[in-house]
Amino acid sequence: MKKYSFLLYILLSFSFAFFSSCKSDDPIKSRQAAINRLFKNGSVKIAIANSFEQNQTKMWEGALLAQEKINAEGLLPGRLELVKFDDGGTSISGMSTAYQIASDEEICAVVGHGYSDISLPCSLIYQYYGILTFNFISTIHALTERNNPLIFSNMPSDSKFGEEIARLCDKEGFKNVIIYYLENTSGTSLSNAFEINCSKRGIAVVSRDSYDITTSEQEFERMAKRWKNNFLFDAIFLAGRMPLIQQIISILRENGINCPIVGSDPFDDPLLTDQLGPSENGKIFAVSNYDVESQNPRFKEFYSSFKEKFGGEPDQETLQAYDALMVLANAIKMADSATPNDIAGILHRYIWLEAAGSYTFDQNGAVQKRKLTTKVFNNGKFIKLAD
């Protein structure tokens, strides 16, 4: 992993040098001028970037719903134009996409990316080219710890998720747990946060193991048998992404491990709940930023509008993208400008009330005081647990 990170850093450095030589000596001033010209002509351009093909996400639908509302209600002085980019689902392809976005000097902001392994390197590219980054779903805490004045996140960090998952385990009486995590930026950071908070609550981590996207079914089976034959445990904390999460749960059950399994926001996905049967009632727990039972009038409007326009249920990514654009639109309106520095100044100054609740951003752009929702699977869906 260290070797890979070093090579990624070298590639990123050379890419900066190459693209910088092809562009204006001051890419930030050049972008500001292009954005101002577009704004005076009645338009604002924002990029939407995610692993659309790989992730089967509904993020784009959430963005389209926000765009329709913003333009219909005249929330901006002009029209909002969205440009869709698929980042390919890897760091390398993600950086290539970031340079494509940066090549369009009229783009003032990016709402993306779905994976922390992509968000981190891409945020440096956007910073260099003076583009405001609005992280809508990545949880990696390092994203808002780089003194980048143009980065904001409406998603709580993995530090907050780790704390809340440990609290859930404590509340449910899980005193001996196994940690099994996807060995990438997000999975490692989240597992670290969870383990730290387990220690604070007197929860013993009896085994900590990792896997990656190349791990075979046979290796998952060997791990399950090792746990079953060598450890006493009350629950398993599983960090990863779909569809691997569902595959691992199935293999654990097939190998006689029937204990509760706890996860974070990737668990809160219809792709998982649709595959779980009644035998999992009360056994699968999730900590999520998405509260489908919210009584917030703005959420109810979002929820009903989505179902009317697209059919089916919205999900966490839908809501996060929708809110990101609503917050950005209102900030642009208040700033009477679409230049990233002007938007950033306004974002820091106010409390923003949207469908998922209220947003305030600290000096680093991290969202503050967001309450996470704890859920348990029951009869085909996750239901909210009482506090």
BELTA-V262839 format. One record per backbone hydrogen bond with DSSP energy under -0.5 kcal/mol. NH is the residue of the N-H (numbers start at 1). CO is the residue of the C=O. If there is no record, write none. Layout:
nh=NH co=CO
nh=NH co=CO
//
This chain:
nh=5 co=1
nh=6 co=2
nh=7 co=3
nh=8 co=4
nh=9 co=5
nh=10 co=6
nh=11 co=7
nh=12 co=8
nh=13 co=9
nh=14 co=10
nh=15 co=11
nh=16 co=12
nh=17 co=13
nh=18 co=14
nh=19 co=15
nh=20 co=16
nh=21 co=17
nh=22 co=18
nh=23 co=19
nh=23 co=20
nh=30 co=26
nh=31 co=27
nh=32 co=28
nh=33 co=29
nh=34 co=30
nh=35 co=31
nh=36 co=32
nh=37 co=33
nh=38 co=34
nh=39 co=35
nh=40 co=36
nh=41 co=37
nh=42 co=39
nh=43 co=38
nh=44 co=79
nh=45 co=106
nh=46 co=81
nh=47 co=109
nh=48 co=83
nh=49 co=47
nh=49 co=111
nh=50 co=85
nh=52 co=50
nh=55 co=51
nh=56 co=52
nh=62 co=58
nh=63 co=59
nh=64 co=60
nh=65 co=61
nh=66 co=62
nh=67 co=63
nh=68 co=64
nh=69 co=65
nh=70 co=66
nh=71 co=67
nh=72 co=68
nh=73 co=69
nh=74 co=70
nh=75 co=70
nh=76 co=70
nh=79 co=42
nh=81 co=44
nh=81 co=79
nh=83 co=46
nh=85 co=48
nh=87 co=50
nh=87 co=85
nh=90 co=87
nh=94 co=90
nh=95 co=91
nh=96 co=92
nh=97 co=93
nh=98 co=94
nh=99 co=95
nh=100 co=96
nh=101 co=97
nh=102 co=98
nh=103 co=99
nh=104 co=101
nh=105 co=103
nh=107 co=104
nh=108 co=45
nh=109 co=45
nh=110 co=132
nh=111 co=47
nh=112 co=110
nh=112 co=134
nh=118 co=115
nh=119 co=115
nh=120 co=116
nh=122 co=118
nh=123 co=119
nh=124 co=120
nh=124 co=121
nh=125 co=121
nh=126 co=122
nh=127 co=123
nh=128 co=124
nh=129 co=125
nh=130 co=127
nh=131 co=126
nh=132 co=108
nh=133 co=150
nh=134 co=110
nh=134 co=132
nh=135 co=133
nh=135 co=152
nh=138 co=113
nh=143 co=140
nh=144 co=141
nh=145 co=142
nh=149 co=147
nh=151 co=148
nh=152 co=133
nh=153 co=365
nh=154 co=135
nh=158 co=139
nh=160 co=157
nh=161 co=157
nh=162 co=158
nh=163 co=159
nh=164 co=160
nh=165 co=161
nh=166 co=162
nh=167 co=163
nh=168 co=164
nh=169 co=165
nh=170 co=166
nh=171 co=167
nh=172 co=168
nh=173 co=169
nh=173 co=170
nh=174 co=169
nh=175 co=173
nh=177 co=204
nh=178 co=235
nh=179 co=207
nh=180 co=178
nh=180 co=237
nh=181 co=209
nh=182 co=239
nh=183 co=211
nh=184 co=182
nh=188 co=184
nh=189 co=185
nh=190 co=186
nh=191 co=187
nh=192 co=188
nh=193 co=189
nh=194 co=190
nh=195 co=191
nh=196 co=192
nh=197 co=193
nh=198 co=194
nh=199 co=195
nh=200 co=196
nh=201 co=197
nh=202 co=199
nh=203 co=198
nh=204 co=175
nh=204 co=202
nh=206 co=177
nh=206 co=204
nh=207 co=177
nh=209 co=179
nh=211 co=181
nh=215 co=212
nh=220 co=216
nh=221 co=217
nh=222 co=218
nh=223 co=219
nh=224 co=220
nh=225 co=221
nh=226 co=222
nh=227 co=223
nh=228 co=224
nh=229 co=225
nh=230 co=226
nh=230 co=227
nh=231 co=227
nh=233 co=231
nh=234 co=176
nh=235 co=176
nh=236 co=260
nh=237 co=178
nh=238 co=236
nh=238 co=262
nh=239 co=180
nh=239 co=237
nh=244 co=241
nh=245 co=241
nh=247 co=243
nh=248 co=244
nh=249 co=245
nh=250 co=246
nh=251 co=247
nh=252 co=248
nh=253 co=249
nh=254 co=250
nh=255 co=251
nh=256 co=253
nh=257 co=252
nh=258 co=256
nh=260 co=234
nh=261 co=283
nh=262 co=236
nh=263 co=285
nh=267 co=264
nh=268 co=264
nh=268 co=265
nh=269 co=267
nh=272 co=269
nh=273 co=269
nh=274 co=270
nh=275 co=272
nh=276 co=272
nh=276 co=273
nh=280 co=277
nh=281 co=278
nh=282 co=377
nh=283 co=280
nh=284 co=280
nh=285 co=261
nh=285 co=283
nh=286 co=375
nh=287 co=263
nh=288 co=286
nh=288 co=373
nh=291 co=289
nh=292 co=290
nh=294 co=291
nh=300 co=296
nh=301 co=297
nh=302 co=298
nh=303 co=299
nh=304 co=300
nh=305 co=301
nh=306 co=302
nh=307 co=303
nh=308 co=304
nh=309 co=305
nh=310 co=306
nh=311 co=306
nh=311 co=307
nh=319 co=315
nh=320 co=316
nh=321 co=317
nh=322 co=318
nh=323 co=319
nh=324 co=320
nh=325 co=321
nh=326 co=322
nh=327 co=323
nh=328 co=324
nh=329 co=325
nh=330 co=326
nh=331 co=327
nh=332 co=328
nh=333 co=329
nh=334 co=330
nh=335 co=331
nh=336 co=332
nh=337 co=332
nh=342 co=339
nh=343 co=339
nh=344 co=340
nh=345 co=341
nh=346 co=342
nh=347 co=343
nh=348 co=344
nh=349 co=345
nh=349 co=346
nh=350 co=346
nh=352 co=359
nh=353 co=351
nh=354 co=352
nh=354 co=357
nh=357 co=354
nh=359 co=352
nh=362 co=366
nh=365 co=362
nh=367 co=153
nh=368 co=360
nh=371 co=369
nh=372 co=370
nh=373 co=288
nh=375 co=286
nh=376 co=383
nh=377 co=284
nh=378 co=381
nh=381 co=378
nh=383 co=376
nh=385 co=374
//
